[in-house]
Amino acid sequence: LAGNDWLVPVATLVVIGREITMSALREWAAAMGPEARQAVDVNAWGKWKTAFQMISLALLLACRDGGSSELITLAATAGPALLVAAAGLTLWSLALYFKQLARFMF
């Protein structure tokens, strides 16, 4: 991801924005009743998204102080890549939740 320093902050904003949006959607769905609430139950995409986020975070923290070992270099490469992948999964899972809730919105 060399030369794309903007990717990590943008991916971070995507992840944070999705979490805020999902919190609001889950509150709204709970108020709409059990059928709407069930539409925003946790699914496998959310689990994968969380796994990518956690692994990415661990790698980014591992390489934050720099260093020159091969593991640090690998962490510095894989961490941002996994965060971008997590952001993609984040957008995908958010779209799936909106699709499931569309019938209650309109």
matplotlib code that plots the C-alpha trace (Angstrom):
import matplotlib.pyplot as plt

x = [0.0, 3.0, 2.2, -1.4, -1.1, -4.8, -6.1, -5.6, -7.5, -10.3, -10.6, -10.7, -13.5, -15.5, -15.3, -16.2, -19.0, -20.4, -20.4, -22.2, -24.7, -25.3, -25.9, -28.6, -30.1, -30.3, -32.0, -34.5, -35.1, -35.7, -38.4, -40.0, -40.6, -39.3, -39.3, -37.3, -35.0, -34.4, -33.3, -30.3, -29.2, -25.4, -24.4, -21.3, -20.2, -20.0, -17.9, -15.4, -15.3, -14.5, -11.8, -10.1, -10.4, -8.9, -6.0, -5.3, -5.3, -2.9, -0.5, -0.7, 0.0, 2.9, 4.7, 3.8, 7.3, 9.1, 11.9, 13.6, 12.9, 11.1, 8.1, 7.8, 8.0, 5.4, 3.1, 3.6, 2.5, -0.3, -1.8, -3.0, -4.0, -6.2, -7.7, -8.7, -10.1, -12.0, -13.4, -14.6, -16.3, -17.7, -19.4, -20.6, -22.2, -23.8, -25.3, -26.7, -28.3, -29.9, -31.2, -32.8, -34.3, -35.5, -39.0, -39.4, -38.2, -40.3]
y = [0.0, 2.2, 5.7, 5.4, 6.8, 8.0, 4.4, 3.7, 6.8, 6.3, 2.6, 3.6, 6.1, 3.6, 1.1, 3.6, 5.1, 1.6, 0.8, 4.0, 3.4, -0.2, 0.9, 3.3, 0.7, -1.9, 0.5, 1.5, -2.1, -3.0, -0.3, -1.6, -5.0, -8.6, -9.1, -6.0, -6.8, -10.2, -8.6, -7.1, -10.1, -10.8, -12.8, -14.4, -11.4, -9.4, -12.1, -12.1, -8.3, -8.3, -11.0, -8.9, -5.8, -7.4, -9.1, -5.8, -3.9, -6.4, -6.1, -2.3, -2.1, -4.5, -2.4, 1.1, 1.6, 0.6, -1.8, -3.8, -7.4, -9.4, -9.9, -6.1, -5.6, -8.3, -6.7, -3.2, -4.6, -7.0, -4.7, -1.9, -4.5, -6.3, -3.0, -2.1, -5.6, -5.1, -1.8, -3.7, -6.3, -3.5, -1.8, -5.2, -6.2, -2.8, -3.1, -6.5, -5.2, -2.3, -4.7, -6.8, -3.7, -2.1, -3.6, -1.9, 1.5, 2.1]
z = [0.0, -0.4, -1.6, -0.5, 3.0, 2.8, 2.8, 6.5, 7.7, 5.2, 6.1, 9.7, 9.1, 7.1, 10.0, 12.7, 10.6, 10.0, 13.7, 14.6, 11.8, 12.9, 16.5, 15.3, 13.0, 15.7, 18.1, 15.4, 14.5, 18.1, 18.3, 15.1, 16.5, 16.6, 12.8, 12.1, 15.0, 13.6, 10.2, 11.9, 13.9, 13.7, 10.6, 9.3, 7.4, 10.6, 12.2, 9.4, 9.4, 13.1, 12.7, 9.9, 12.1, 15.1, 13.2, 11.4, 14.7, 16.3, 13.3, 13.2, 16.9, 16.5, 14.0, 15.3, 16.9, 13.7, 13.5, 10.8, 11.5, 8.9, 11.2, 11.7, 7.9, 7.4, 10.0, 8.4, 5.1, 6.2, 8.8, 6.4, 3.8, 6.2, 7.4, 3.9, 3.5, 6.7, 5.4, 2.3, 4.4, 6.6, 3.6, 2.3, 5.6, 6.0, 2.6, 3.5, 6.7, 4.8, 2.2, 4.9, 6.6, 3.3, 3.6, 7.0, 5.9, 2.9]

ax = plt.figure().add_subplot(projection="3d")
ax.plot(x, y, z, "-o")
ax.set_aspect("equal")
plt.show()
